[in-house]
Amino acid sequence: MTVDGALACAVVDYGTGMLLGSAGGGIDLELAAGGNTEVMRSKVKTIQMLGLDDAIEDILITLGKQYHLIRPLAKSSDLFAYYVLDKTKANLALARRKLVDVGDALEV
């Protein structure tokens, strides 16, 4: 939440869609956790159907006023981080870098 423009962040269990921890507000993070779990599942399924030998680094969803970033955690493949940013205030490159750093360091 220290990045300019950060509105909310969460850690989500990919298997259940359950919100494990969150900070910030302005969005229903419980609902977002479940919805973004479906986004992750859909993309993983598509990668498998295409026969790609690859993995998701992150998923960026650009809205009119916000960026939504989804990133699997490095140490827990069944968890992902979810980050909501104000598009007018956030530096997307810095926010993505911060999400990498936090995701690599987070112990669950």
FENQUI-V888862 format. One record per pair of residues at least 24 apart in sequence whose ideal C-beta (glycine too) atoms are under 10 Angstrom apart, sorted by sequence separation. I is the first residue (numbers start at 1). J is the second residue. D is the distance in whole Angstrom. If there is no record, write none. Layout:
I	J	D
I	J	D
//
This chain:
8	32	8
12	36	7
13	37	8
17	41	9
56	80	9
63	87	7
66	90	9
79	103	9
12	37	6
36	61	9
58	83	9
62	87	8
67	92	6
71	96	8
81	106	8
10	36	9
14	40	6
15	41	10
69	95	7
73	99	10
74	100	8
14	41	8
43	70	9
69	96	7
76	103	9
79	106	8
12	40	8
44	72	9
67	95	7
71	99	5
75	103	8
39	68	9
67	96	9
69	98	10
70	99	9
71	100	7
73	102	9
74	103	6
75	104	8
79	108	6
14	44	9
40	70	6
62	92	9
69	99	6
73	103	5
74	104	5
75	105	9
76	106	8
78	108	9
39	70	7
40	71	10
71	102	9
72	103	8
73	104	8
74	105	9
75	106	7
76	107	9
36	68	8
40	72	8
60	92	8
71	103	5
73	105	10
74	106	8
75	107	7
76	108	5
35	68	10
36	69	10
37	70	9
73	106	6
75	108	7
36	70	5
73	107	10
60	95	10
73	108	7
32	68	8
60	96	8
32	70	10
58	96	7
27	66	8
57	96	9
26	66	9
40	80	6
27	68	9
39	80	10
58	99	7
40	82	10
58	100	8
37	80	8
39	82	10
57	100	9
36	80	8
37	82	9
58	103	9
36	82	6
33	80	9
35	82	10
33	82	7
32	82	6
32	84	8
29	82	8
27	82	10
29	84	9
14	70	10
20	76	10
27	84	6
7	65	10
8	66	10
12	70	9
14	72	7
21	79	10
26	84	7
7	66	7
14	73	9
20	79	7
24	83	9
25	84	9
7	67	10
8	68	10
9	69	9
10	70	10
21	81	10
22	82	9
24	84	7
26	86	9
5	66	9
7	68	10
12	73	10
5	67	8
11	73	7
14	76	9
16	78	9
13	76	9
14	77	8
15	78	5
19	82	9
14	78	5
15	79	9
11	76	9
13	78	6
14	79	6
12	78	10
13	79	6
14	80	6
12	79	7
13	80	9
11	79	6
12	80	5
11	80	8
12	81	8
10	80	9
11	81	6
12	82	6
10	81	7
11	82	8
9	81	7
10	82	5
9	82	7
10	83	8
8	82	8
9	83	5
10	84	9
8	83	8
9	84	7
7	83	9
8	84	4
9	85	9
6	83	7
7	84	5
8	85	9
6	84	8
7	85	6
5	84	9
6	85	6
7	86	6
3	83	8
5	85	5
6	86	8
4	85	9
5	86	4
1	83	9
3	85	7
4	86	8
5	87	7
7	89	9
5	88	7
6	89	9
7	90	9
5	89	3
6	90	7
4	89	5
5	90	3
21	106	10
3	89	9
4	90	6
5	91	7
3	90	7
4	91	7
5	92	9
21	108	9
3	91	7
20	108	7
3	92	10
5	94	9
6	95	7
9	98	10
4	94	8
5	95	7
9	99	8
3	94	6
4	95	9
11	102	10
3	95	5
6	98	9
11	103	9
3	96	10
9	102	8
3	97	9
3	98	5
11	106	7
13	108	9
2	98	7
3	99	9
1	98	10
11	108	7
3	102	10
2	102	10
//
